[in-house]
Amino acid sequence: AHGIDAAATINSTIPREESNELLDRLSKNEFKFLLIAPERFQNQNFRQHIEIMGGTNIVNLIAIDEAHCVSEWGHEFRPAYLDLSNKIKPLMKHPPILALTGTASNSVLSDLFIELNIDPSNDKGLIKPDSLDRDELNFFIEKIEPGTWPPPYDLALKKIIMTLPLRFG
């Protein structure tokens, strides 16, 4: 829709033969963008294709969107996030890794440095906010009196929803 026609995605819903065909086309420089999940780097067949390609193609950038998931999900239920840097760098002659997130706390940022092997003392490639305060986020607390049964949560939620247009214009 936006004229980006040199892109492909490989995921678990695509049959293996089709994935291999896409990787062959990638090795012929038919794509500028390849969208994959971190778990794809756990796949030996995928890594072999990328390793072969790495010697003939230049990978300019690895972009990890929602990079806070490396820290927040990697330790829990998607360990492939934790191993990304170790899987990527040997295959592709150390491409720059761009980690993008808009929701990382300072502790998550620190964890990203460790998990993606980023040297935090080298600020050349690091862009970080001066503050984690986000003016566009608004928080409020609605007190519900304890001891009432049944709890009036549904009424309180309806009240909150009905007042949102007034609160935020």
Protein Blocks (a to p, Z undefined) as FASTA:
>chain_A
ZZpabbcdddfkbcfklmmmmmmmmmnopafbdcddfklmmpmklmmmmmmmmmmpccfb
dcdehklmmmmmmmmmmmmlmmmmmmmmmmnoopadddddfkbcfklmmmmmmmnopafk
lmklpccdfbfcdfkbccddddddehiacdfklmmmmmmmmmmmmmnZZ
